[in-house]
Amino acid sequence: SERPIDLEWKLPVKPRFFLKISNLNNSENGIPQRFPSPLIGRSTIKQKLNHFDKNDERKWIQFYIHRKSPYQRPDGAVFLVVGGEGGADRAWLTNQGLPYVQLADQINASIFMLEHRFYGNSRPTNDISIKSLKYLDAKQAVEDINKFVQEINEREKLTNPKWITFGGSYSGNLAAWSRQKHPRSIRAAVASSAPLQAKLNFKEFEKQIEKIIGKKSSKCVAVIKELFQKMRQMSTTLEGRRKLVKIFRLDDSLIRPTVSEKDIANFFLVISNYLSFIVMHSGINVKDHRDLLTLDVMCDKLIHSPSLESIRELIGMVMTSQGKSSHSAIDIGYNNFLDFMRDERWNTRNAQPRAWLYQNCHEFGHFRTSEEINGLFAGTLPLSFFLARCTDVFGNHFSLEDTENRIAETNEYFGGNKNFQGTDVILSNGSDDPWTLLGVTDGPSAINNYIIGIDGTSHVADFYPPSNSDSNSLRIAQYRIIQVIEDIKKLCPTNIS
């Protein structure tokens, strides 16, 4: 198992990650060859609809993006960025600041990005009905990856290439799982902030968010608790709900005669998700998360003005970063949510959210509940609410017992975070990321892998471009990841230990 990061790992002299990377794919003189530039494009591959039924010959078209190095060696390194719960974006291959893009340029490695089935333009079925969605799960996605690697090896005439998968969060799971299930195809994996453990009631998420905020300011925690208790009380009366609608600029669901407990729970889910979003991405080098949407800014605002209006201002800041008006209305109606999620057509805004909700209901859980009255979010999000969302959208076969059984099957199949059997997987996690609780940080799953803990960073922070304000811990981690990849690529390309 990997030694912990400490002072023995020296920082590079410059803020760049790597200074002495072996040029494994270069010509014999070892001089990096920069021109011509890599060829960037998009293509497709035919995949089986069901990899686990040899009698089912149905095929569908999966999209991928490529950044082909003109100096790719047949036995050299090849990077695969694994698509997650969204469409494939060419920025993940063209952004020169991304660590793996910089590394690929130094060693002349091609980069591919495979779009996940049922996301983006990769549509295996004619619709996204429950009948079609049965072909959407991580097991099928891992087999898609294996088939893709085999196909590209043939197309590009690669012999004994060293494929390395990259992913963050859910796609980090897939990167790690593809190495675990197909070690002959995948040489190694980099999995950032990967929650390998499926879990029905992720009640620890709320507690970890509170802990992370508390490291910055216990006063900030107290203010948030007080405000959520206030909102909880206001939600019990019509007059209180009228005030909530006005302050947060909500639709009228909370003041209709038909207002339900699910409407109220959905309100608290939306509001708590905005605050958790800020905490979970605080400080990452993406848009406003570096300097504006940070834990420090959030707590400064709440401490200096401990009001519901301050929470709404923070929500407006998130909206602005997402290209919306900060004064946009917030739709929290539960029936509106159901109408949105029940649409079974492609080419609608709901297609990707519906697919991701299905995956959570079907195989992962990860329901971020708040069930303790003294918790950060005042016990406003019971498990029953999340289960109701699943049954109300997808049907009665998403009962508590059925969901528990499927989540157990996911952990049995992939090993969870306690019995992960992959090797040569770089598993990085930030200390200020609540999802670290479901990742691999020690124990048997860490054996023969590389565990990298990053102090003071949030979700998938090491995946993004460097910044001059990065902490030493983050710089060391990113540099160490590059070193590990260099070491791994020197080994046998089909190591299956």
MOMO-V20952 format. One record per helix or strand of 2 or more residues. SS is the DSSP state (@ for helix, = for strand). FROM is the first residue (numbers start at 0). TO is the last residue. Records with the same first field share a line. If there is no record, write none. Layout:
SS->FROM-TO, FROM-TO
This chain:
=->38-47, 58-67, 76-81, 109-113, 161-167, 187-191, 198-200, 364-366, 424-429, 449-453
@->90-93, 98-106, 129-132, 137-154, 169-180, 203-215, 217-233, 237-247, 251-254, 260-279, 286-288, 294-303, 307-320, 333-340, 349-363, 382-393, 395-397, 399-413, 433-437, 443-445, 460-462, 471-488
